[in-house]
Amino acid sequence: MFQVKGWNLKNDKNIALGGVSEKKKNKKNKSKKKTEITNDQIDDVINPSKEKSKDQKKDKSKPNDLKDKKLKTNDLSKDSSKTEIKEVKKSKNQKKRKHNDEEEQQNNPDQIDSKTTKRSKSVAKAVSTTTIPKATIETSKSQPIPITSQTKLTPLQQKMMSKLSGSRFRWINEQLYTITSEEALKLIKEQPSLFDEYHSGFRSQVSNWPENPVDVFVNQFKNRLLTRNINAPGGLPGNKDRKIIVADMGCGEAQFSQDITKFIRQQQQQKQKFKNLKVEINSFDLKKQNEYITVADIKNVPLEDESCSIVIFCLALMGTNFLDFIKEAYRILQPRGELWIAEIKSRFSEKPEEEQENVENSKVGQEFVDALKLNGFFHKSTDNSNKMFTRFEFFKPSQDVLAERKAKLERKKKFIEEETEKEKLESKRETHPEGEWLLKPCIYKRR
Ligand code: SAH
């Protein structure tokens, strides 16, 4: 699911999924190129006590679930700002330390959830536990090299660091797609640095794309504002006072708000007609990364019913319960309010990439569109022209349209009921002619 086009997932083996690292499979290849950092090397840095699997094999008396526990130990609570890197070589001391750790865990089995098989549960557990799981990048007790902006890393170390942050990004990304929004909020609340790590990876991914979807939304906003009146056909939707109120759900670093705020200020300085323009942008995400952002789970944002004229989800339908976000958008949108969505293209297709080309554009994401329609939205357009993402526009119908739609449904229901009755009548006539029961024969009595 995460091997999406553009999400450059080359070293999946090393994604620190709960600290589970795949065993050294490629030992042979290891010696091929000396300068290239292998996944195993990275893994050694991420998880210097990797030799433990050997130790565990030796120690056959240890119960299985304990071994699992050991493997599941993850680095969720790791604060990257405190990251220290150590030499790849493993010291004897490490083995000793690891042994001690195992004993510690045996004495305190509650620290790790061995029975939980679902990843989401293990995340929740890792989040809720107050114990700090063993960091996968261990602090070197001998010669720590704190990584700060001033730290001069050798080219090899730089390469390793970049591979490492790539793995971390992919891991956090996978978490956010496979846990519920409540769990995501909790995860980032407890470990805010994960948000920073995620966004530095996210930025670097999107910078490789031909176009950033946020820019597409920003440009659309600007164009429609400059070329049409608010609430006019083709113009941006505003409330009764022609105020445009936007909710940017899962805003990341609030780029939309920052760009539009800047643009509006410029316009107001330059053009008389924009002097009284009112635009309010509410940006929501899991961490308050800057002053534009309000922390909220986008399933439940602090806005009144029908208070927004535009709701945006730009690559933000993460979380296993994302239809709750759509319901929330419906709640906060005013009638005739617009819903703008951009999502990674490959999320809409189960077909392999080579077959995707043949899918008719308007049909892309049809199941997704249908699900939104069932939640009350009207579909306006699908734009599949971008290489990396698909854009959708929906709107919340006006009260009139809703009333008309309801009446139409009622008529349809009534029609179906009538047709059913008709069928019943005809089938009854087949066995009992109407002359026998519908109108009784009028027989004259003999006088
Ligand atoms: N819209 C921004 C960021 C996209 S990354 C952009 O396009 O640049 C997706 C963002 O959604 C992340 O910042 C993540 O933290 C946020 N997110 C995911 N689930 C969320 C939730 N339940 N509530 C709030 N934000 C969420």
Residues whose N, C-alpha, C, O or C-beta is under 5 A from the ligand:
A	BS01	SAH	S181 A184 V214 G250 C251 G252 F284 D285 L286 A296 D297 I298 C314 L315 A316 M318 G319
